[in-house]
Amino acid sequence: MDSSSTISTTREEFNTFHLYNRALFSRLVITLRRDIRQSYQVMSFLLYLETIAPFLRNLIADFASLPDAVVNMVADEVVTCMRCLSFDDFPAFVTHLRRSILSPEIPYITGVTRGYLTLIFVHNNRENIFFEMKKHLTRVCVRAFEDIWVRAEMYNREIENREKAMAEMSQLGFSSAVQNGGSRTRRFSSRRANADNRTIFLTFSRGYPIAKAEVYAYFTRRFGGIVEAIRMGGAEVNEQTLYATMELSSASRVPDILIEGVYMTKYIINGKHAWARKFIPSRKSSSKHRSRHSYGNFF
């Protein structure tokens, strides 16, 4: 055969070769509904990890077989690593994590790499890791995940339309109840008087915008139809919402959301962190105490 000839690979062959990579990416963006662009970065980082030691060659295949909760946890640890890449000063990064109520450790990834990969290692090798991630993103992710990206966007659009329709129907029912007056109006007024007892206060990470529909869908999927109203707030012009209040259908459901004995309970909504605590009317929350550091797109 002529040495100048090349072997062409069909799209089907390419996708088959990256079967486990595609399976894990699909879990991230469709099953777990994590941010698509961020999930590209997560996959490129995991592809990099597979190259740093022989015993990590099947890392993604192993991750693809894990339960959703573990896959989500691994992805969150990778996101922490990617945040580390954007900081010039490591102590400043650790301080940022602690202010965000996040751990300055990545225990699962450190464990699976047999102690090789820690956040200080990530920070000290930022240029090389960044270079390798961009290489895997171009050579593998963009080609192997293109069709999954399209499916995920269509899936998310369908869910958003469904949630919007449900919200509109709920609003119509609410308006009807108010207009009917009588005992139903009195019951509603009584519920409003005790609304604070069944309200949760939510805060979100700056730099990771989250929509009202995402919040509603997450808590409804996890706890059932307990959310009565969500009010987003804390957004200045052209800035993201930093907090929200979430009214539940009953005060008895508040313990379902909040862990007893813990001031703030952490949730991960589509790969974005949210913290929940009991709503306290006399204590006005301010977005000024939150870090203003934002993370730009890596790629």
C-alpha positions as CSV (number, residue, x, y, z in Angstrom):
1,M,0.0,0.0,0.0
2,D,1.2,3.5,-0.8
3,S,2.7,5.1,2.3
4,S,0.9,8.3,1.5
5,S,-2.6,6.7,1.6
6,T,-4.8,7.2,4.6
7,I,-7.4,5.1,6.3
8,S,-10.8,6.8,6.4
9,T,-13.2,6.2,9.3
10,T,-16.9,6.4,8.9
11,R,-19.0,8.3,11.5
12,E,-20.5,5.0,12.7
13,E,-17.1,3.5,13.2
14,F,-15.9,6.6,15.0
15,N,-18.9,6.6,17.3
16,T,-18.6,2.9,18.0
17,F,-14.9,3.4,19.0
18,H,-16.0,6.1,21.4
19,L,-19.0,4.1,22.7
20,Y,-18.3,4.5,26.4
21,N,-17.4,8.2,26.0
22,R,-20.8,8.8,24.2
23,A,-22.6,6.8,26.9
24,L,-21.2,8.9,29.7
25,F,-21.8,12.2,27.9
26,S,-25.4,11.1,27.2
27,R,-25.9,10.4,30.9
28,L,-24.5,13.9,31.8
29,V,-26.6,16.0,29.4
30,I,-29.8,13.9,29.0
31,T,-30.3,11.7,32.1
32,L,-28.8,14.2,34.6
33,R,-29.6,17.3,32.5
34,R,-26.3,19.0,33.2
35,D,-25.1,22.0,31.3
36,I,-24.1,20.8,27.8
37,R,-21.1,23.1,27.3
38,Q,-19.8,22.4,30.8
39,S,-20.2,18.6,30.1
40,Y,-18.0,18.9,27.0
41,Q,-15.3,20.3,29.3
42,V,-15.9,17.5,31.9
43,M,-15.5,14.8,29.2
44,S,-12.3,16.5,27.9
45,F,-10.9,16.5,31.4
46,L,-11.7,12.8,31.9
47,L,-10.1,11.9,28.6
48,Y,-7.0,13.7,29.8
49,L,-7.1,11.6,33.0
50,E,-7.1,8.4,31.0
51,T,-3.7,9.4,29.6
52,I,-1.8,10.1,32.8
53,A,-1.4,6.5,34.0
54,P,-1.9,3.0,32.4
55,F,-4.3,1.9,35.2
56,L,-6.6,4.8,34.1
57,R,-7.1,3.7,30.5
58,N,-10.6,2.5,31.2
59,L,-11.6,5.3,33.5
60,I,-14.6,6.6,31.4
61,A,-15.9,3.1,30.8
62,D,-15.8,2.5,34.6
63,F,-17.6,5.8,35.3
64,A,-20.2,5.0,32.6
65,S,-21.3,2.0,34.7
66,L,-21.8,3.9,37.9
67,P,-25.1,5.0,39.4
68,D,-26.4,8.5,38.4
69,A,-25.6,10.0,41.9
70,V,-22.0,8.9,41.6
71,V,-21.7,10.2,38.0
72,N,-23.0,13.5,39.2
73,M,-20.6,13.7,42.0
74,V,-17.6,12.9,39.7
75,A,-18.8,15.6,37.3
76,D,-18.9,18.1,40.2
77,E,-15.4,17.2,41.2
78,V,-14.2,17.7,37.6
79,V,-16.0,21.1,37.6
80,T,-14.0,22.0,40.7
81,C,-10.8,21.1,38.9
82,M,-11.8,23.3,36.0
83,R,-12.4,26.2,38.3
84,C,-9.0,25.7,39.7
85,L,-7.5,26.1,36.2
86,S,-8.8,29.7,36.1
87,F,-7.0,30.9,39.3
88,D,-3.4,32.1,39.2
89,D,-3.2,32.0,43.0
90,F,-4.0,28.7,44.7
91,P,-4.7,30.0,48.2
92,A,-7.2,32.5,46.6
93,F,-8.9,29.5,44.9
94,V,-9.2,27.6,48.2
95,T,-10.6,30.7,49.9
96,H,-13.1,31.0,47.1
97,L,-14.2,27.4,47.5
98,R,-14.7,27.8,51.3
99,R,-16.7,31.0,50.8
100,S,-18.9,29.1,48.4
101,I,-19.4,26.3,51.1
102,L,-17.4,23.9,48.8
103,S,-14.7,21.5,49.9
104,P,-11.1,22.3,48.6
105,E,-10.8,18.6,47.9
106,I,-11.8,16.1,45.2
107,P,-11.8,12.8,47.2
108,Y,-13.3,10.6,44.5
109,I,-11.0,11.6,41.7
110,T,-8.0,11.6,44.1
111,G,-8.9,8.1,45.2
112,V,-9.5,6.7,41.7
113,T,-6.1,8.1,40.6
114,R,-4.5,6.5,43.6
115,G,-3.6,9.8,45.2
116,Y,-2.0,11.1,42.0
117,L,-4.4,13.9,41.1
118,T,-5.2,16.6,43.7
119,L,-6.2,20.2,43.3
120,I,-2.7,21.4,44.0
121,F,-1.5,19.1,41.2
122,V,-4.2,20.6,38.9
123,H,-3.1,24.1,39.8
124,N,0.6,23.4,39.3
125,N,0.0,21.8,35.9
126,R,-2.6,24.2,34.6
127,E,-1.0,24.9,31.2
128,N,-0.4,21.3,30.3
129,I,-3.9,20.2,31.5
130,F,-5.5,23.1,29.6
131,F,-3.6,22.1,26.4
132,E,-4.6,18.4,26.7
133,M,-8.3,19.3,27.3
134,K,-8.4,21.5,24.2
135,K,-6.8,18.7,22.2
136,H,-9.4,16.1,23.4
137,L,-12.2,18.5,22.9
138,T,-11.3,19.1,19.3
139,R,-10.3,15.5,18.3
140,V,-12.9,13.6,20.2
141,C,-15.7,15.5,21.9
142,V,-16.8,17.8,19.1
143,R,-17.0,14.9,16.7
144,A,-18.3,12.1,19.0
145,F,-21.0,14.1,20.8
146,E,-22.4,16.3,18.1
147,D,-25.6,14.2,17.7
148,I,-26.1,13.8,21.4
149,W,-25.8,17.6,21.8
150,V,-28.7,18.1,19.3
151,R,-30.8,15.4,21.1
152,A,-30.1,17.0,24.5
153,E,-31.1,20.5,23.3
154,M,-34.3,19.1,21.8
155,Y,-35.0,17.2,25.0
156,N,-34.4,20.2,27.2
157,R,-36.7,22.3,24.9
158,E,-39.5,19.8,25.2
159,I,-39.2,19.7,29.0
160,E,-39.1,23.6,29.2
161,N,-42.2,23.8,27.0
162,R,-44.0,21.2,29.2
163,E,-43.0,23.0,32.4
164,K,-44.1,26.4,31.0
165,A,-47.5,24.9,30.0
166,M,-47.9,23.4,33.5
167,A,-47.0,26.7,35.1
168,E,-49.5,28.6,32.9
169,M,-52.2,26.0,33.8
170,S,-51.3,26.4,37.5
171,Q,-51.6,30.2,37.2
172,L,-55.0,29.9,35.6
173,G,-56.2,27.6,38.4
174,F,-54.8,30.0,41.0
175,S,-56.6,33.1,39.4
176,S,-59.8,31.2,39.2
177,A,-59.6,30.3,42.9
178,V,-59.1,34.0,43.8
179,Q,-62.0,35.1,41.6
180,N,-64.4,32.6,43.1
181,G,-64.1,34.4,46.5
182,G,-66.0,33.1,49.6
183,S,-64.4,30.4,51.7
184,R,-61.8,29.6,49.1
185,T,-60.5,33.2,49.3
186,R,-60.5,33.1,53.1
187,R,-58.6,29.8,53.0
188,F,-56.1,31.4,50.6
189,S,-55.6,34.4,52.9
190,S,-55.0,32.2,55.8
191,R,-52.4,30.2,53.9
192,R,-50.7,33.5,52.9
193,A,-50.6,34.5,56.5
194,N,-48.6,31.4,57.3
195,A,-46.6,31.4,54.0
196,D,-43.3,32.2,55.8
197,N,-43.5,28.9,57.7
198,R,-43.5,26.9,54.5
199,T,-41.0,29.0,52.5
200,I,-37.4,27.9,51.6
201,F,-34.7,30.5,50.8
202,L,-32.4,29.4,47.9
203,T,-29.0,30.9,46.9
204,F,-27.1,30.2,43.7
205,S,-23.4,30.3,42.6
206,R,-22.4,33.4,40.7
207,G,-21.2,32.5,37.2
208,Y,-23.6,29.6,36.8
209,P,-27.0,31.0,35.9
210,I,-30.0,28.9,36.8
211,A,-33.6,29.4,35.6
212,K,-36.8,29.3,37.5
213,A,-38.0,26.3,35.4
214,E,-34.9,24.4,36.3
215,V,-35.5,24.9,40.0
216,Y,-39.2,24.0,39.7
217,A,-38.4,20.9,37.6
218,Y,-35.7,19.6,40.0
219,F,-37.6,19.8,43.2
220,T,-40.8,18.5,41.6
221,R,-39.0,15.5,40.2
222,R,-37.3,14.8,43.5
223,F,-40.1,15.5,46.0
224,G,-43.3,15.5,44.0
225,G,-45.8,18.3,43.6
226,I,-44.9,20.2,46.7
227,V,-43.8,23.5,45.1
228,E,-46.5,26.2,45.1
229,A,-44.5,29.2,44.0
230,I,-41.0,30.3,43.2
231,R,-39.9,33.9,43.1
232,M,-36.5,34.6,41.7
233,G,-34.5,37.7,42.9
234,G,-31.2,39.3,43.3
235,A,-30.5,39.9,39.7
236,E,-29.2,43.3,38.5
237,V,-29.4,44.4,34.9
238,N,-27.8,41.9,32.6
239,E,-26.8,39.7,35.6
240,Q,-27.9,36.4,36.8
241,T,-30.4,35.6,39.6
242,L,-28.5,35.0,42.8
243,Y,-31.4,33.8,45.1
244,A,-35.0,32.7,45.2
245,T,-37.8,32.0,47.6
246,M,-39.7,28.8,47.2
247,E,-43.1,28.3,48.8
248,L,-44.1,24.8,49.5
249,S,-47.7,23.4,49.6
250,S,-47.3,22.7,53.4
251,A,-45.0,23.5,56.2
252,S,-44.8,19.8,56.9
253,R,-42.8,19.4,53.7
254,V,-40.0,21.8,54.8
255,P,-38.1,18.9,56.5
256,D,-38.1,17.1,53.2
257,I,-36.0,19.9,51.7
258,L,-33.8,20.8,54.7
259,I,-31.4,18.5,56.5
260,E,-32.1,18.7,60.2
261,G,-29.3,20.3,62.2
262,V,-27.6,21.8,59.2
263,Y,-27.9,25.6,58.5
264,M,-27.8,25.2,54.7
265,T,-28.6,22.1,52.6
266,K,-26.7,21.8,49.3
267,Y,-28.4,20.7,46.1
268,I,-27.0,20.2,42.5
269,I,-29.4,21.3,39.9
270,N,-28.3,20.4,36.4
271,G,-24.7,20.6,37.5
272,K,-25.1,24.0,39.2
273,H,-24.9,24.4,43.0
274,A,-27.8,25.7,45.1
275,W,-28.1,26.1,48.8
276,A,-31.4,25.9,50.7
277,R,-32.2,27.2,54.2
278,K,-35.3,28.2,56.1
279,F,-36.7,31.5,55.1
280,I,-36.4,34.2,57.8
281,P,-38.4,37.3,56.9
282,S,-36.6,39.7,59.3
283,R,-33.2,38.7,58.0
284,K,-32.7,40.3,54.5
285,S,-30.3,38.3,52.4
286,S,-27.8,40.3,50.3
287,S,-25.9,39.3,47.2
288,K,-23.1,41.6,48.2
289,H,-21.5,38.9,50.4
290,R,-21.2,36.5,47.5
291,S,-18.0,36.3,45.5
292,R,-18.1,38.4,42.3
293,H,-15.5,36.2,40.6
294,S,-16.9,34.7,37.4
295,Y,-15.5,32.0,35.3
296,G,-15.1,32.6,31.6
297,N,-15.5,29.9,28.9
298,F,-12.4,27.8,28.8
299,F,-12.8,27.0,25.1
